[in-house]
Amino acid sequence: MSFNPPSDLESLESYLQTLLYDLSVQPSDAIFRKTLEKNVPKSFEGLINGEPKDYDSLLKLTLMQRHTFTSLVILKQEFAVIPKDTEGKTGTVFHGWDLSAVQNGKVVKARARCVFEIGWHKGHRVVESGNCVNVVD
């Protein structure tokens, strides 16, 4: 399959990097909610540390994490992308990142390794499903 993304479409890697930053790192809950509503459909299905997550449970978990872990700093990120179409609109994306954060006044390190299925819905990308393993030291 030849891969020729349109010049005005950001890469899957860039899309996911911006999305995860807006959902996890940036401090505004308003930006978080708007980003989640636009990019994660109500039909979302995933696993986090082996536990099934739908849209509502993902929302609750992510809000809890946003308020439990503050002052997040991305230490390292890595991506692997497998496009599913020649335009690069959709695909499977591995994302790994290492973070530092403050939890209960103490600096902690966290790692997440995830595989996301990125689809196309109503003219834009969405995260259809995800499988993540998260570890906090």
N, C-alpha and C positions, 0 to 999 in steps of 0.2 A: 504494500500500500504506500503510495506516495503521500507525503505530508506537506501540505502547502497552506498554512493558516492565513486567513485574510489579514491584511496589514492593520486593520482597525480592531482586531480581536486579540486581547492579551493572552499570553500563554496560560495553559492549565496550571503550571507552577505558580505564576504570578497571581492568578485568580485565587488559588487556594491560600497562598501566603498572605494576601490582603484580607481575605475572608477570616482566616484564623486569628490574625492580629486584631481585627475589629470585634471578633467574638470573645477573645480571651485576654488580650493585653491592654488595649486602650481602655481608659477608665469610665467612659460615659455609658450608663445603662441605656440611654435613649438610642445611641448609635448601635449598641449591642442588639437591642430588640428589633430595630429597623433592619439590620443586617440579617438577623436570624429569619425574620418573616419573609424577606425577599429571597434568601438563598437556601433555605431548608424547608421543603414542602411538608405539609401535615402528614403525608404518607411515609415520611422518613422512617427507616428501620436500621438499627445498628446494634453493635455490641461494644461495651466499654468494660474492660477487665472481665470479659466473659458474661456480663449481665446484659440482657436485652434492653434496648432503649428505643422508645418511640419519640415522636416530636415533643410531647408534653413532659416526659421524664428527662429528655435531653435539656429542655428549657430549665426545668427545676435544678438539675445537676449543675448546669453551666452557671446559672445565677448564684448558686451556693458557692461554687468555686471562685467566682469573680469577687465575692465578698470575704471569702476565707483566705485567699492568696492575694496579697496586694504587692505593689511595687515590682511587678513582673519585669524581668529582663530576659530577652532571648539571648542565649549563649551560643547556640549552634543550631543550624537547620540543614536538613538534607531532603532531597526529592528524587523520585523516580517516576516517570510519566509514561503511560502506554495509551496513546490516543486511540479512540474507537472509530473515528471518521477522518476522512482526508482533510477536512477543514480544521481539525483540532478543537472542535467545540466540546466534545465529550471524551471521557476516558477514565482510566483507573490511575489514581495517583497515590503513591506511597509518600508519606510525610513523617519525618522524624525530627523532633526538636528537643533540645535541652534548655531548661529555664532555671532562673533563680527567682525566688519570691520571698516575701515576708509572711509568715504564718504565726499568729499569736506572739508577735514581737521578735520572732527568731527567723533568721535567714535559712531557707531550705532550698534544696535542689530538686527539680522534677524532670522526668523524662516521659515523653509520649512517642509512641510508634503507632502509626495509623495507616490504614488503606481506605481510601474514599472512592466511591463511584460517583463521577460527575456527569450529570445528564443535562438536557436542554429542555426548557419548559417556558412557553410564552415569550420566546425571544431572548432568553438569557439562561445562563448556567445555574444549576442547582445541585446541591449535595443530596443524592438519592439515598445513599447508605454509607455506613462507615463501620470500621472495626478497629478499635484502639486498645492499646495496653498502656496504662499510665502508672508511673511509679514515683513516689515522693520519698526522698531520703531525709 
